[in-house]
């Protein structure tokens, strides 16, 4: 038998929940699910893998994907929990926001070392951030004499956009010293943060 | 665009953050190569700070550490970017 699930317009993780229900309702057969985004397709595929069920998908039209999951015989009634692998994460940009020259509150000397360490650690990642924004005393990190300049240049070479708040550079009288990336304004900062998939603030 | 390739570095570890920061202070004063980094997870899963420099600097740094009687824990070679 074929059971159909229309998950168009449902937000994550609802498509997975509805599909799981449908699979539980049938003894064996196929569940056909319509979803409107690729993340839902990936999550359904992951779930089917975990349940050891065959699955396939086709793109029917723009923003309409049909996922077929085949429930065979001998599938255990209570399968392993599937929600661990479900990722509803938006695919948006990763933006790192640095608002202080120190990382965390406490001993200043330690805070400086930690911030240096954090920026170094970013260079060791397999996927670098899309954007790093510096504002207020964070602006001291992207200027001449900062010990993070080399790391920031590495990140920039690897594709990270590096932005420093112009108002902040002017306020501290260090506008001439910007050593990496470019100057930005509050509109770009607000827009970048609003459009970010995730914001990381050390 | 991708990040640059990893190259071999020598990494010095310390018993405390204070020791690591002391190392940084001495090295800066004497223009010794290297920088402070968080201890790479390949050395230990714990946290802490380490001194990292190009592998060719290893002997120099060891000599310097001895001269200045700087407390350190161990030295490792690690591939980092």
Interface residues (C-beta under 8 A of the other chain):
Chain A: X109 X110 X113 X116 X117 X118 X120 X121 X123 X124 X128 X147 X154 X157 X158 X159
Chain B: X1 X2 X3 X4 X17 X20 X21 X24 X35 X36 X37 X38 X40 X49 X80 X81
